[in-house]
Amino acid sequence: MQAPREPLTPVERKVYHFLIDYLAEHTFQPSVREVARQFRIPSTKTVTDLLGALERKGYIRRAPGRSRGVVLEGFAGGALTQPVPVLRLDAGAFVVEEHLTVDRARVPGDDCYFVRALLEEAPALGVRPGDLLLVQPGARAAEGGAVVARVGGALLARQLERRGGTLVLHAPRPGADAIELGPQDDFDVLGPLVGVVRLPAAPG
């Protein structure tokens, strides 16, 4: 499965973070000229191209003809934060359900996203049903490391082991079974599990 957003180049990342922090401080977006001045970019066309790249990669939307017409996808406010998509598995495909704004220092990659842990508890990994699992799709899963995998229609947090052409997802708790996966099985290793968010239960 591809991440919902492509990774950013170092320059694109700096501009994206500047847009977030500027909006958090001023409640409106910087103009193209202000972005150019911030990064000492001599050409406003270069800034426009950078904004175009951010839009193509799914981080912003732009209103045509407006100098301050940038909308940050999913942003809910706060400097030094970053909106991260929350994906839902729907009829075999992932769709963006919402965004969660989190501390930027806790997001190891621009293309990170959350999926919701369903049904299965993985106490060794600190995961309970309903938790949000932060996935880093651009990183290789370490041997024995925690990953998030789609197996059929289920999303699982498990420790990964490679045995030749077979992948083993170790049992998440005592009494559960390990899962062995081969080339003919319907699965994807989405990426390393790099964080868990437990949202408060709804009052009721």
Backbone torsions as a table, in degrees:
resi	resn	phi	psi	omega
1	MET	NA	136.3	176.9
2	GLN	-83.8	147.7	175.1
3	ALA	-66.0	151.8	179.8
4	PRO	-68.1	-18.4	178.7
5	ARG	-134.2	143.8	176.3
6	GLU	-78.0	153.0	173.8
7	PRO	-63.3	155.7	179.1
8	LEU	-98.3	151.8	170.0
9	THR	-72.5	163.9	178.4
10	PRO	-55.3	-40.7	-179.9
11	VAL	-69.1	-43.6	178.0
12	GLU	-60.2	-39.9	179.8
13	ARG	-62.6	-42.6	179.6
14	LYS	-62.7	-42.7	179.4
15	VAL	-65.9	-43.2	179.9
16	TYR	-60.6	-46.6	179.6
17	HIS	-66.1	-35.2	176.8
18	PHE	-63.7	-42.4	178.3
19	LEU	-60.3	-42.3	179.0
20	ILE	-62.4	-50.8	-174.4
21	ASP	-69.2	-35.2	178.4
22	TYR	-65.3	-44.8	179.9
23	LEU	-63.6	-40.2	179.7
24	ALA	-63.3	-34.5	-177.4
25	GLU	-83.8	-38.7	-170.9
26	HIS	-106.9	-14.9	-176.2
27	THR	69.9	6.9	171.8
28	PHE	-143.6	162.9	-175.2
29	GLN	-83.4	153.7	173.5
30	PRO	-70.9	155.3	173.5
31	SER	-77.8	168.5	177.3
32	VAL	-59.1	-41.3	179.8
33	ARG	-65.5	-35.9	178.7
34	GLU	-68.4	-37.4	175.1
35	VAL	-63.8	-44.0	179.1
36	ALA	-60.3	-41.7	-179.4
37	ARG	-67.4	-39.6	-179.4
38	GLN	-59.5	-40.5	-175.1
39	PHE	-105.2	9.7	178.8
40	ARG	54.1	45.5	176.7
41	ILE	-93.7	119.8	-173.5
42	PRO	-70.9	-21.8	-173.7
43	SER	-116.3	127.3	175.3
44	THR	-67.7	-24.3	176.3
45	LYS	-63.5	-36.7	178.0
46	THR	-62.9	-40.9	177.2
47	VAL	-64.0	-43.3	178.8
48	THR	-60.1	-39.8	177.7
49	ASP	-65.3	-39.8	177.8
50	LEU	-64.1	-42.1	176.9
51	LEU	-64.3	-36.4	176.4
52	GLY	-62.7	-39.2	177.9
53	ALA	-65.7	-41.8	178.0
54	LEU	-62.2	-36.7	178.9
55	GLU	-70.1	-44.9	179.8
56	ARG	-61.3	-34.1	-178.3
57	LYS	-84.9	-2.2	171.9
58	GLY	92.3	15.6	-177.7
59	TYR	-94.0	-27.2	-178.9
60	ILE	-139.5	166.7	165.9
61	ARG	-125.2	151.4	179.8
62	ARG	-125.8	140.6	174.0
63	ALA	-90.5	120.3	-177.3
64	PRO	-58.0	137.9	173.7
65	GLY	79.2	4.7	-179.6
66	ARG	-112.3	128.4	-178.3
67	SER	-64.7	-35.1	-179.7
68	ARG	-112.9	36.3	-173.0
69	GLY	-92.3	31.3	179.7
70	VAL	-91.2	132.6	173.5
71	VAL	-116.9	125.0	178.7
72	LEU	-84.1	119.8	-177.4
73	GLU	-60.6	119.6	172.8
74	GLY	77.7	2.9	-173.4
75	PHE	-75.9	132.4	-178.6
76	ALA	-116.3	6.0	175.3
77	GLY	110.7	154.0	176.3
78	GLY	111.9	123.8	176.2
79	ALA	-69.6	154.3	178.5
80	LEU	59.7	28.2	175.4
81	THR	-117.9	178.0	178.4
82	GLN	-155.0	132.9	176.6
83	PRO	-77.1	133.3	-178.7
84	VAL	-120.7	128.1	-179.3
85	PRO	-66.2	144.4	171.8
86	VAL	-107.0	119.0	-175.8
87	LEU	-99.8	146.5	176.4
88	ARG	-122.4	137.5	177.1
89	LEU	-84.2	116.6	-174.9
90	ASP	-131.0	110.5	179.5
91	ALA	53.2	42.6	175.8
92	GLY	85.0	-3.0	179.6
93	ALA	-122.7	151.4	177.4
94	PHE	-93.1	134.2	176.0
95	VAL	-126.9	152.1	177.8
96	VAL	-79.0	118.9	-178.3
97	GLU	-88.4	-42.2	-179.1
98	GLU	-166.9	-175.5	173.8
99	HIS	-125.7	148.3	175.3
100	LEU	-120.7	124.3	180.0
101	THR	-88.1	121.7	-174.8
102	VAL	-129.7	164.9	176.1
103	ASP	-56.5	125.5	-176.9
104	ARG	-58.5	-32.5	-178.8
105	ALA	-67.0	-16.9	-179.0
106	ARG	-93.2	0.6	-177.1
107	VAL	-111.5	104.4	-173.5
108	PRO	-74.7	-13.8	-180.0
109	GLY	-148.7	148.6	-179.1
110	ASP	-61.8	-31.9	-175.3
111	ASP	-89.8	9.0	177.6
112	CYS	-61.0	152.2	175.8
113	TYR	-150.7	164.3	176.5
114	PHE	-102.8	146.3	162.3
115	VAL	-127.4	157.0	-178.1
116	ARG	-94.5	130.3	176.3
117	ALA	-70.9	127.6	-177.9
118	LEU	-119.0	130.9	169.4
119	LEU	71.3	-53.2	-169.6
120	GLU	-89.7	133.1	175.0
121	GLU	-95.5	141.0	178.0
122	ALA	-131.0	77.8	-173.7
123	PRO	-60.7	-31.5	179.8
124	ALA	-64.3	-23.7	179.6
125	LEU	-104.8	4.0	179.8
126	GLY	72.7	28.2	-174.6
127	VAL	-111.6	131.6	172.9
128	ARG	-118.8	156.4	175.7
129	PRO	-55.2	135.5	-179.8
130	GLY	93.5	-12.4	177.0
131	ASP	-65.6	154.9	172.4
132	LEU	-94.5	126.0	-176.6
133	LEU	-104.0	122.4	-179.7
134	LEU	-87.7	121.1	-176.2
135	VAL	-109.6	137.9	173.7
136	GLN	-111.2	92.4	-170.6
137	PRO	-69.6	-24.1	-177.4
138	GLY	-81.5	-3.6	-175.6
139	ALA	-103.5	147.6	176.3
140	ARG	-80.0	135.9	178.8
141	ALA	-72.7	127.8	179.6
142	ALA	-73.5	150.3	176.2
143	GLU	-60.8	124.5	-178.5
144	GLY	81.6	-0.9	-178.9
145	GLY	-83.5	166.6	179.7
146	ALA	-82.2	133.6	178.2
147	VAL	-131.4	164.9	168.4
148	VAL	-111.5	128.2	-177.4
149	ALA	-128.7	145.9	168.8
150	ARG	-98.8	120.7	176.2
151	VAL	-120.1	106.7	-171.1
152	GLY	63.1	-123.8	178.5
153	GLY	-100.0	12.2	-177.0
154	ALA	-107.5	144.7	174.2
155	LEU	-107.5	124.2	-172.6
156	LEU	-126.6	141.9	170.0
157	ALA	-104.1	115.8	-175.1
158	ARG	-143.8	162.0	169.7
159	GLN	-85.7	137.9	-171.8
160	LEU	-104.0	138.5	171.9
161	GLU	-134.9	137.7	177.0
162	ARG	-102.4	128.3	176.3
163	ARG	-127.2	88.4	-175.6
164	GLY	63.0	-123.0	179.1
165	GLY	-88.2	6.6	-178.2
166	THR	-110.0	139.7	172.3
167	LEU	-105.4	135.1	178.4
168	VAL	-113.9	124.7	172.6
169	LEU	-100.9	110.3	-173.1
170	HIS	-68.4	155.3	-180.0
171	ALA	-58.3	135.7	-175.6
172	PRO	-81.7	-11.1	-177.5
173	ARG	-163.5	160.7	176.7
174	PRO	-57.7	137.8	179.2
175	GLY	90.7	-11.5	177.4
176	ALA	-92.4	165.0	-177.5
177	ASP	-101.7	146.2	168.3
178	ALA	-73.0	159.1	179.0
179	ILE	-121.9	126.6	175.4
180	GLU	-103.9	131.5	-174.1
181	LEU	-125.7	133.3	177.9
182	GLY	-121.5	-177.5	-175.4
183	PRO	-59.1	-26.5	-176.8
184	GLN	-86.9	-6.7	-176.6
185	ASP	-83.9	153.8	179.9
186	ASP	-90.7	95.3	-178.8
187	PHE	-156.5	161.2	170.7
188	ASP	-140.9	134.3	166.5
189	VAL	-87.8	109.8	-173.5
190	LEU	-71.2	-32.9	179.4
191	GLY	151.1	175.0	177.0
192	PRO	-60.8	144.5	172.3
193	LEU	-83.4	114.6	-174.0
194	VAL	-114.7	2.0	177.3
195	GLY	-176.7	155.4	178.1
196	VAL	-132.1	130.3	176.4
197	VAL	-118.4	127.1	177.7
198	ARG	-109.6	111.5	-178.6
199	LEU	-82.4	147.5	178.6
200	PRO	-63.3	145.4	178.7
201	ALA	-66.3	144.7	177.4
202	ALA	-65.7	139.5	179.2
203	PRO	-63.4	142.4	-179.4
204	GLY	176.6	NA	NA
